[in-house]
Amino acid sequence: MIFLLQDQGATTMRKLSFSHIGTWIRSKIFLYNVTYGLYMLDWWERYLFNTIMILLLCVLCYNGSRFAVESLERIIWNTSAGSHEDKFMNMHMGHHYSPSN
């Protein structure tokens, strides 16, 4: 894999191997462990903390995507043509059924 690097105005070619990528990833993991104080935990406590963090991130992404979709639907619904009374009468009201006479 070859990348072009900009070094003080001169463009140089540098071969980037997997060992450099592995070193970069290990340094980021080390920085994460030091920043959050995980380096002083046992291995099982570190895995427990990371599992909880991943679960919280998944919940945040899931709810954020639901909120974004509902907000966009609300914006599109409010900007569509028609009066407010028409929108109210055509609004989805869940599973509430009116009695038929």
C-alpha positions as semicolon CSV with decimal commas, in nm:
position;residue;x (nm);y (nm);z (nm)
1;M;0,000;0,000;0,000
2;I;0,153;0,332;-0,102
3;F;0,045;0,670;0,033
4;L;0,149;1,019;-0,062
5;L;0,257;1,221;0,239
6;Q;0,298;1,598;0,249
7;D;0,620;1,684;0,437
8;Q;0,685;2,061;0,460
9;G;0,590;2,133;0,101
10;A;0,753;1,825;-0,054
11;T;0,545;1,529;-0,159
12;T;0,713;1,200;-0,072
13;M;0,617;0,841;-0,141
14;R;0,609;0,614;0,164
15;K;0,527;0,248;0,173
16;L;0,282;0,179;0,454
17;S;0,293;-0,180;0,571
18;F;0,059;-0,371;0,797
19;S;0,309;-0,343;1,083
20;H;0,274;0,036;1,074
21;I;-0,105;0,006;1,077
22;G;-0,087;-0,242;1,366
23;T;0,143;-0,008;1,558
24;W;-0,098;0,282;1,501
25;I;-0,396;0,074;1,622
26;R;-0,203;-0,044;1,931
27;S;-0,111;0,317;2,013
28;K;-0,478;0,423;1,987
29;I;-0,585;0,135;2,213
30;F;-0,314;0,232;2,462
31;L;-0,431;0,596;2,452
32;Y;-0,791;0,478;2,515
33;N;-0,680;0,265;2,811
34;V;-0,478;0,548;2,964
35;T;-0,744;0,815;2,903
36;Y;-1,023;0,621;3,074
37;G;-0,802;0,460;3,338
38;L;-0,856;0,106;3,211
39;Y;-0,488;0,018;3,239
40;M;-0,524;-0,035;3,616
41;L;-0,818;-0,278;3,584
42;D;-0,799;-0,655;3,562
43;W;-0,861;-0,816;3,224
44;W;-1,219;-0,916;3,310
45;E;-1,304;-0,568;3,442
46;R;-1,168;-0,414;3,121
47;Y;-1,380;-0,649;2,908
48;L;-1,687;-0,574;3,120
49;F;-1,632;-0,197;3,085
50;N;-1,575;-0,225;2,708
51;T;-1,886;-0,443;2,668
52;I;-2,099;-0,189;2,855
53;M;-1,955;0,094;2,646
54;I;-2,027;-0,092;2,320
55;L;-2,385;-0,166;2,433
56;L;-2,441;0,198;2,526
57;L;-2,301;0,308;2,190
58;C;-2,536;0,065;2,009
59;V;-2,837;0,195;2,205
60;L;-2,734;0,553;2,130
61;C;-2,696;0,484;1,757
62;Y;-3,027;0,294;1,740
63;N;-3,226;0,562;1,920
64;G;-3,047;0,840;1,732
65;S;-3,139;0,684;1,398
66;R;-3,503;0,640;1,508
67;F;-3,514;1,002;1,624
68;A;-3,364;1,124;1,296
69;V;-3,616;0,927;1,086
70;E;-3,912;1,044;1,295
71;S;-3,791;1,405;1,284
72;L;-3,751;1,395;0,907
73;E;-4,096;1,239;0,868
74;R;-4,242;1,514;1,089
75;I;-4,065;1,786;0,888
76;I;-4,185;1,638;0,558
77;W;-4,537;1,595;0,699
78;N;-4,549;1,957;0,821
79;T;-4,423;2,098;0,492
80;S;-4,662;1,898;0,273
81;A;-4,956;2,075;0,109
82;G;-5,299;2,089;0,271
83;S;-5,465;2,258;0,564
84;H;-5,399;2,167;0,926
85;E;-5,750;2,028;0,961
86;D;-5,689;1,785;0,673
87;K;-5,363;1,676;0,832
88;F;-5,533;1,621;1,167
89;M;-5,811;1,413;1,016
90;N;-5,567;1,198;0,814
91;M;-5,321;1,154;1,100
92;H;-5,226;0,799;1,193
93;M;-5,379;0,732;1,534
94;G;-5,234;0,388;1,608
95;H;-5,474;0,099;1,662
96;H;-5,771;0,302;1,783
97;Y;-6,083;0,207;1,593
98;S;-6,408;0,399;1,599
99;P;-6,726;0,197;1,644
100;S;-6,915;0,144;1,323
101;N;-7,292;0,209;1,339
